[in-house]
Amino acid sequence: MKQADRNARTKQSIKQSFIKLIENKGFSNITVSDITRDADVSRSTFYVHYTDKYELLTKIEDELIMNITAALKNNLKEPLSNDYNTDRSAATYRVFSQALEYVDSERATMHALFSANGDSQFFSQVKNVVDNLFTTQLSKNNGYFVNDIPIDYTKEIAINSILNIVRHWLDKSNPESPDELANILMRSRFMAPHDLIAFN
């Protein structure tokens, strides 16, 4: 086996153990010894790749942010639609679908980092990425956030609701497929809270 392949396998093993330990013990309670013991690697091997658990966390999060950003940017080249009944090949649907496909492929990692045991700042990092990309694209399409209420509240409602739905999806033991959740997100964008409640 080539050295590069061995390094990749070692780093993957360290990552898997790290994520499992975050779920079980919480990031603040994890030691390097915990990680190396679970991953069955020596401390010296760990330190070849990472300075400490904080650098390991940063590298994992940076890779996630980079790939989420790429998934969103790849589908933000066309104008976004404001009609959830449009064809699923439309840009708005693809933005949700492709990003969710990636999140699903990293489900265990995303779940651990979003959890109470994970990194409280990671949710904010993802939120900032979504905020910046959508605000930029909205401006390019001559769109804007309405100011019926202060803009900062409008953006909190729009962006937090999406991310909290995704976090709920990550928490489910029997989740919908990324495609199904993309459809839920598409429909939810065009429903006011009062549309979700009915009385006889």
Secondary structure as a PSIPRED ss2 file (coil, helix, strand):
# PSIPRED VFORMAT (PSIPRED V4.0)

   1 M C   1.000  0.000  0.000
   2 K C   1.000  0.000  0.000
   3 Q H   0.000  1.000  0.000
   4 A H   0.000  1.000  0.000
   5 D H   0.000  1.000  0.000
   6 R H   0.000  1.000  0.000
   7 N H   0.000  1.000  0.000
   8 A H   0.000  1.000  0.000
   9 R H   0.000  1.000  0.000
  10 T H   0.000  1.000  0.000
  11 K H   0.000  1.000  0.000
  12 Q H   0.000  1.000  0.000
  13 S H   0.000  1.000  0.000
  14 I H   0.000  1.000  0.000
  15 K H   0.000  1.000  0.000
  16 Q H   0.000  1.000  0.000
  17 S H   0.000  1.000  0.000
  18 F H   0.000  1.000  0.000
  19 I H   0.000  1.000  0.000
  20 K H   0.000  1.000  0.000
  21 L H   0.000  1.000  0.000
  22 I H   0.000  1.000  0.000
  23 E H   0.000  1.000  0.000
  24 N H   0.000  1.000  0.000
  25 K H   0.000  1.000  0.000
  26 G C   1.000  0.000  0.000
  27 F H   0.000  1.000  0.000
  28 S H   0.000  1.000  0.000
  29 N H   0.000  1.000  0.000
  30 I C   1.000  0.000  0.000
  31 T C   1.000  0.000  0.000
  32 V H   0.000  1.000  0.000
  33 S H   0.000  1.000  0.000
  34 D H   0.000  1.000  0.000
  35 I H   0.000  1.000  0.000
  36 T H   0.000  1.000  0.000
  37 R H   0.000  1.000  0.000
  38 D H   0.000  1.000  0.000
  39 A H   0.000  1.000  0.000
  40 D C   1.000  0.000  0.000
  41 V C   1.000  0.000  0.000
  42 S C   1.000  0.000  0.000
  43 R H   0.000  1.000  0.000
  44 S H   0.000  1.000  0.000
  45 T H   0.000  1.000  0.000
  46 F H   0.000  1.000  0.000
  47 Y H   0.000  1.000  0.000
  48 V H   0.000  1.000  0.000
  49 H H   0.000  1.000  0.000
  50 Y C   1.000  0.000  0.000
  51 T C   1.000  0.000  0.000
  52 D C   1.000  0.000  0.000
  53 K H   0.000  1.000  0.000
  54 Y H   0.000  1.000  0.000
  55 E H   0.000  1.000  0.000
  56 L H   0.000  1.000  0.000
  57 L H   0.000  1.000  0.000
  58 T H   0.000  1.000  0.000
  59 K H   0.000  1.000  0.000
  60 I H   0.000  1.000  0.000
  61 E H   0.000  1.000  0.000
  62 D H   0.000  1.000  0.000
  63 E H   0.000  1.000  0.000
  64 L H   0.000  1.000  0.000
  65 I H   0.000  1.000  0.000
  66 M H   0.000  1.000  0.000
  67 N H   0.000  1.000  0.000
  68 I H   0.000  1.000  0.000
  69 T H   0.000  1.000  0.000
  70 A H   0.000  1.000  0.000
  71 A H   0.000  1.000  0.000
  72 L H   0.000  1.000  0.000
  73 K H   0.000  1.000  0.000
  74 N C   1.000  0.000  0.000
  75 N C   1.000  0.000  0.000
  76 L C   1.000  0.000  0.000
  77 K C   1.000  0.000  0.000
  78 E C   1.000  0.000  0.000
  79 P C   1.000  0.000  0.000
  80 L C   1.000  0.000  0.000
  81 S C   1.000  0.000  0.000
  82 N C   1.000  0.000  0.000
  83 D C   1.000  0.000  0.000
  84 Y C   1.000  0.000  0.000
  85 N C   1.000  0.000  0.000
  86 T C   1.000  0.000  0.000
  87 D C   1.000  0.000  0.000
  88 R C   1.000  0.000  0.000
  89 S C   1.000  0.000  0.000
  90 A C   1.000  0.000  0.000
  91 A H   0.000  1.000  0.000
  92 T H   0.000  1.000  0.000
  93 Y H   0.000  1.000  0.000
  94 R H   0.000  1.000  0.000
  95 V H   0.000  1.000  0.000
  96 F H   0.000  1.000  0.000
  97 S H   0.000  1.000  0.000
  98 Q H   0.000  1.000  0.000
  99 A H   0.000  1.000  0.000
 100 L H   0.000  1.000  0.000
 101 E H   0.000  1.000  0.000
 102 Y H   0.000  1.000  0.000
 103 V H   0.000  1.000  0.000
 104 D H   0.000  1.000  0.000
 105 S H   0.000  1.000  0.000
 106 E C   1.000  0.000  0.000
 107 R H   0.000  1.000  0.000
 108 A H   0.000  1.000  0.000
 109 T H   0.000  1.000  0.000
 110 M H   0.000  1.000  0.000
 111 H H   0.000  1.000  0.000
 112 A H   0.000  1.000  0.000
 113 L H   0.000  1.000  0.000
 114 F H   0.000  1.000  0.000
 115 S C   1.000  0.000  0.000
 116 A C   1.000  0.000  0.000
 117 N C   1.000  0.000  0.000
 118 G C   1.000  0.000  0.000
 119 D C   1.000  0.000  0.000
 120 S H   0.000  1.000  0.000
 121 Q H   0.000  1.000  0.000
 122 F H   0.000  1.000  0.000
 123 F H   0.000  1.000  0.000
 124 S H   0.000  1.000  0.000
 125 Q H   0.000  1.000  0.000
 126 V H   0.000  1.000  0.000
 127 K H   0.000  1.000  0.000
 128 N H   0.000  1.000  0.000
 129 V H   0.000  1.000  0.000
 130 V H   0.000  1.000  0.000
 131 D H   0.000  1.000  0.000
 132 N H   0.000  1.000  0.000
 133 L H   0.000  1.000  0.000
 134 F H   0.000  1.000  0.000
 135 T H   0.000  1.000  0.000
 136 T H   0.000  1.000  0.000
 137 Q H   0.000  1.000  0.000
 138 L H   0.000  1.000  0.000
 139 S H   0.000  1.000  0.000
 140 K H   0.000  1.000  0.000
 141 N C   1.000  0.000  0.000
 142 N C   1.000  0.000  0.000
 143 G C   1.000  0.000  0.000
 144 Y C   1.000  0.000  0.000
 145 F C   1.000  0.000  0.000
 146 V C   1.000  0.000  0.000
 147 N C   1.000  0.000  0.000
 148 D C   1.000  0.000  0.000
 149 I C   1.000  0.000  0.000
 150 P C   1.000  0.000  0.000
 151 I H   0.000  1.000  0.000
 152 D H   0.000  1.000  0.000
 153 Y H   0.000  1.000  0.000
 154 T H   0.000  1.000  0.000
 155 K H   0.000  1.000  0.000
 156 E H   0.000  1.000  0.000
 157 I H   0.000  1.000  0.000
 158 A H   0.000  1.000  0.000
 159 I H   0.000  1.000  0.000
 160 N H   0.000  1.000  0.000
 161 S H   0.000  1.000  0.000
 162 I H   0.000  1.000  0.000
 163 L H   0.000  1.000  0.000
 164 N H   0.000  1.000  0.000
 165 I H   0.000  1.000  0.000
 166 V H   0.000  1.000  0.000
 167 R H   0.000  1.000  0.000
 168 H H   0.000  1.000  0.000
 169 W H   0.000  1.000  0.000
 170 L H   0.000  1.000  0.000
 171 D H   0.000  1.000  0.000
 172 K C   1.000  0.000  0.000
 173 S C   1.000  0.000  0.000
 174 N C   1.000  0.000  0.000
 175 P C   1.000  0.000  0.000
 176 E C   1.000  0.000  0.000
 177 S C   1.000  0.000  0.000
 178 P H   0.000  1.000  0.000
 179 D H   0.000  1.000  0.000
 180 E H   0.000  1.000  0.000
 181 L H   0.000  1.000  0.000
 182 A H   0.000  1.000  0.000
 183 N H   0.000  1.000  0.000
 184 I H   0.000  1.000  0.000
 185 L H   0.000  1.000  0.000
 186 M H   0.000  1.000  0.000
 187 R H   0.000  1.000  0.000
 188 S H   0.000  1.000  0.000
 189 R C   1.000  0.000  0.000
 190 F C   1.000  0.000  0.000
 191 M C   1.000  0.000  0.000
 192 A C   1.000  0.000  0.000
 193 P H   0.000  1.000  0.000
 194 H H   0.000  1.000  0.000
 195 D H   0.000  1.000  0.000
 196 L H   0.000  1.000  0.000
 197 I C   1.000  0.000  0.000
 198 A C   1.000  0.000  0.000
 199 F C   1.000  0.000  0.000
 200 N C   1.000  0.000  0.000
